Amino acid sequence: MRIAFILFLLASTMFLGCNSKSKSKDYVTIATLKGPSSMGMIKLIDSLSQVSDNSIKVEILNEPIQVRKMMIDGTADFAILPTTMAAILYNRGIDYKLIAIPVWGTLYLFGTDSTITQWDMLRGKTINLMGKGMTPDVLFKHLLIENGIDPEVDVRLDYRFPTHIDLANAVAAGQASLGVISEPLVSLVMERNSHVKALFDLNAEWQKIMDMPIAQTAFMAKGELINSNKELVDRILKSYEHSTQWVNQNPDSAAQLIVKYNILPNVAVAKNSIPRSNLNFVRASTIQNEIQSYLNVFYHMNPDIVGGRLPNENFYQ
């Protein structure tokens, strides 16, 4: 299998060209998130677990702030987190570059009222979101505005559930009739409550307006590593890309691995979540304009969400 060959080369050549700054540890760390990010790289994760060489370690974390901490203290050589958060860190001088977008929009408007089929039907409704001023909130407000709905007047936005998990549990329990949540929580909610349906695929809605998908998730590499071992960076990119392709082409087998590594609790949820997770590994160098346009929307609505300014061209690798 081609991916196995790539991984063999990774294990055997990864430290060629590393400079003395990397001597503090004898392995490379990939910090990923429990959800679509780790789902897309699950074949890579599984292949690494079967190699006796321990020179690549993958840490699967629950929250982006945990990844952010590893980037700030430099313990992550590669890192996955929201693209807006990656822009903030770059603008603060944290030496990482954007090398790929592996996940393209996982947000959905969910609820029990399946009669809602058009944006105008949201007028007068209460819609639950988590994290006021964060990516899902700003993105959803942008879509409301583009569909002729004033988020300050025409709807009531409720932020009483502080995390994605809290909000997902509230939707599943019927405590929130409408909520903006992401995969794989979407699939988990649908399993728990069969009355909950996907009302709007926010990625598809964004695509209609912006003529591009949501560049939601960033795959970052430490600048020092790019400079000292570009070959390794390229091999990681190829391995992650092939892993994502394998997941999309083999959802049954991928679902088994997703459960094996405790990303999701059962195979049915994992299999259902894969197509809704919009896994598509694209190198940042080929879509710089699209990413910049995505960040520009957030900058104009709330400059702080990208660190006060748009990242310059050195953000991209």
VENUR-V738700 format. One record per backbone hydrogen bond with DSSP energy under -0.5 kcal/mol. CO is the residue of the C=O (numbers start at 1). NH is the residue of the N-H. If there is no record, write none. Layout:
BEGIN
CO_NH ; CO_NH
END
This chain:
BEGIN
1_5 ; 2_6 ; 3_7 ; 4_8 ; 5_9 ; 6_10 ; 7_11 ; 8_12 ; 9_13 ; 10_14 ; 13_16 ; 15_18 ; 19_22 ; 20_23 ; 22_25 ; 28_57 ; 29_31 ; 29_77 ; 29_78 ; 30_32 ; 30_59 ; 31_80 ; 32_61 ; 33_35 ; 33_38 ; 35_39 ; 36_40 ; 37_41 ; 39_42 ; 41_45 ; 42_46 ; 43_47 ; 44_48 ; 45_49 ; 46_50 ; 47_50 ; 48_51 ; 55_28 ; 57_30 ; 57_59 ; 58_60 ; 59_32 ; 59_61 ; 61_34 ; 63_66 ; 63_67 ; 64_68 ; 65_69 ; 66_70 ; 67_71 ; 68_72 ; 69_73 ; 70_75 ; 70_76 ; 75_77 ; 77_222 ; 78_31 ; 79_220 ; 81_218 ; 82_86 ; 83_87 ; 84_88 ; 85_89 ; 86_90 ; 87_91 ; 88_92 ; 89_94 ; 90_93 ; 94_96 ; 95_223 ; 97_99 ; 97_221 ; 98_317 ; 99_284 ; 100_102 ; 100_219 ; 101_282 ; 102_280 ; 103_105 ; 103_217 ; 106_183 ; 107_202 ; 107_203 ; 108_110 ; 108_181 ; 109_199 ; 109_200 ; 110_179 ; 111_197 ; 112_114 ; 113_116 ; 115_117 ; 118_121 ; 119_122 ; 120_123 ; 122_125 ; 125_127 ; 125_156 ; 127_158 ; 128_180 ; 131_134 ; 134_138 ; 135_139 ; 136_140 ; 137_141 ; 138_142 ; 139_143 ; 140_144 ; 141_145 ; 142_146 ; 143_147 ; 144_147 ; 144_149 ; 145_148 ; 149_151 ; 150_153 ; 150_154 ; 150_155 ; 154_124 ; 155_157 ; 156_127 ; 156_158 ; 158_129 ; 160_162 ; 163_167 ; 164_168 ; 165_169 ; 166_170 ; 167_171 ; 168_172 ; 169_173 ; 170_175 ; 170_176 ; 171_174 ; 177_112 ; 178_128 ; 179_110 ; 179_181 ; 181_108 ; 182_185 ; 182_186 ; 184_188 ; 185_189 ; 186_190 ; 187_191 ; 188_192 ; 189_193 ; 193_196 ; 197_111 ; 197_199 ; 200_109 ; 200_202 ; 201_205 ; 202_206 ; 203_207 ; 204_208 ; 205_209 ; 206_210 ; 207_211 ; 213_215 ; 214_216 ; 216_83 ; 217_103 ; 218_81 ; 218_220 ; 219_99 ; 219_100 ; 220_79 ; 221_97 ; 222_226 ; 223_227 ; 224_228 ; 225_229 ; 229_233 ; 230_234 ; 231_235 ; 232_236 ; 233_237 ; 234_238 ; 235_239 ; 236_240 ; 237_241 ; 238_242 ; 239_243 ; 240_244 ; 241_245 ; 242_246 ; 243_247 ; 244_248 ; 245_249 ; 246_250 ; 250_254 ; 251_255 ; 252_256 ; 253_257 ; 254_258 ; 255_259 ; 256_260 ; 257_261 ; 258_263 ; 258_264 ; 259_262 ; 266_270 ; 267_271 ; 268_272 ; 269_273 ; 270_274 ; 271_275 ; 272_276 ; 273_277 ; 274_277 ; 275_278 ; 278_104 ; 278_280 ; 280_282 ; 282_101 ; 283_286 ; 284_287 ; 287_291 ; 288_292 ; 289_293 ; 290_294 ; 291_295 ; 292_296 ; 293_297 ; 294_298 ; 295_299 ; 296_300 ; 297_301 ; 298_302 ; 302_305 ; 303_306 ; 303_308 ; 304_307 ; 312_315 ; 313_316 ; 315_98
END
